[in-house]
Amino acid sequence: MLTIWGRISSINVQKVVWAAGEVGQPFERIDIGGKFGGNREPAYLAKNPNGQIPTLEDGEIVIWESSSIVRYLAARYGAGWIWEEDPAKRADADRWMDWMLSELQPSMTPAFWGLIRKTPGYTEPAAIDASIAKAEAKLDILEAHLAGRSYLAGERFGMADITVAPGAHRWLHMPVPQKDWPNIRRWYQHVSARPAAGPALPLPIS
Ligand SMILES: N[C@@H](CCC(=O)N[C@@H](CS)C(=O)NCC(=O)O)C(=O)O
């Protein structure tokens, strides 16, 4: 039995919950972080010195960083399924996973914090507008890539879809004027209908 530490409202926890479901591994998820707190306690910091979520425990193995956890679950339990042995095919997925963490999430997070979480310091309209513009520019890249494709990387569902779709889920439910993005909507509706996505993508976003 896996243990996933982290509240489900976290986009990074959502990736891990979805991946665990896809590879058929039972898990216990423990609410920690945000309003639940607990992530600065010494016992948790001993597992994850960043004091952030998610953290995965698989027996004696402890892993933090959401994309690394998804890769671990895929490699260990998803061989022949969501794990690609071919380096080129795997790099195709890897780049979107890294893009999610380093490009898309940072662009959309200030607007999310300002509009949804009302986090002090993020509610200035100018800062929210700047975040919306940056997120839209990144989503335009995703929209162009998804033209004529069913999945983000390769011919079948995989790690990249699991990692990036929670970003689409969040943005498409944000109270902002929504661009058209037909390819993103088609892809998001397709992959988010998977049974393993249900527990990972709660609504309303919070
Ligand atoms: N790069 C890390 C980022 C982790 C992160 O920023 N986690 C946020 C939630 S999405 C967090 O721990 N926030 C503090 C809290 O929830 O109390 C990852 O991908 O796992």
The ligand as an SDF file (V2000), in Angstrom:
LIG
                    3D

 20 19  0  0  0  0  0  0  0  0999 V2000
    8.1040   21.1630   -7.2070 N   0  0  0  0  0  0  0  0  0  0  0  0
    7.2680   20.6350   -6.1620 C   0  0  0  0  0  0  0  0  0  0  0  0
    6.3280   21.7400   -5.7020 C   0  0  0  0  0  0  0  0  0  0  0  0
    5.5380   21.3130   -4.4950 C   0  0  0  0  0  0  0  0  0  0  0  0
    4.6080   22.4340   -4.0390 C   0  0  0  0  0  0  0  0  0  0  0  0
    4.7710   23.6330   -4.3790 O   0  0  0  0  0  0  0  0  0  0  0  0
    3.6160   22.0440   -3.2560 N   0  0  0  0  0  0  0  0  0  0  0  0
    2.6900   23.0130   -2.7180 C   0  0  0  0  0  0  0  0  0  0  0  0
    1.2470   22.5930   -3.0160 C   0  0  0  0  0  0  0  0  0  0  0  0
    0.9570   22.4860   -4.7750 S   0  0  0  0  0  0  0  0  0  0  0  0
    2.8330   23.0660   -1.2130 C   0  0  0  0  0  0  0  0  0  0  0  0
    3.4080   22.1780   -0.6070 O   0  0  0  0  0  0  0  0  0  0  0  0
    2.2870   24.1190   -0.6000 N   0  0  0  0  0  0  0  0  0  0  0  0
    2.3010   24.2640    0.8350 C   0  0  0  0  0  0  0  0  0  0  0  0
    1.0280   23.7920    1.4600 C   0  0  0  0  0  0  0  0  0  0  0  0
    0.1990   23.1610    0.8090 O   0  0  0  0  0  0  0  0  0  0  0  0
    0.8820   24.0140    2.6780 O   0  0  0  0  0  0  0  0  0  0  0  0
    6.4850   19.4070   -6.6880 C   0  0  0  0  0  0  0  0  0  0  0  0
    6.2130   19.3900   -7.8840 O   0  0  0  0  0  0  0  0  0  0  0  0
    6.1950   18.4810   -5.9210 O   0  0  0  0  0  0  0  0  0  0  0  0
  1  2  1  0
  2  3  1  0
  2 18  1  0
  3  4  1  0
  4  5  1  0
  5  6  2  0
  5  7  1  0
  7  8  1  0
  8  9  1  0
  8 11  1  0
  9 10  1  0
 11 12  2  0
 11 13  1  0
 13 14  1  0
 14 15  1  0
 15 16  2  0
 15 17  1  0
 18 19  2  0
 18 20  1  0
M  END
$$$$
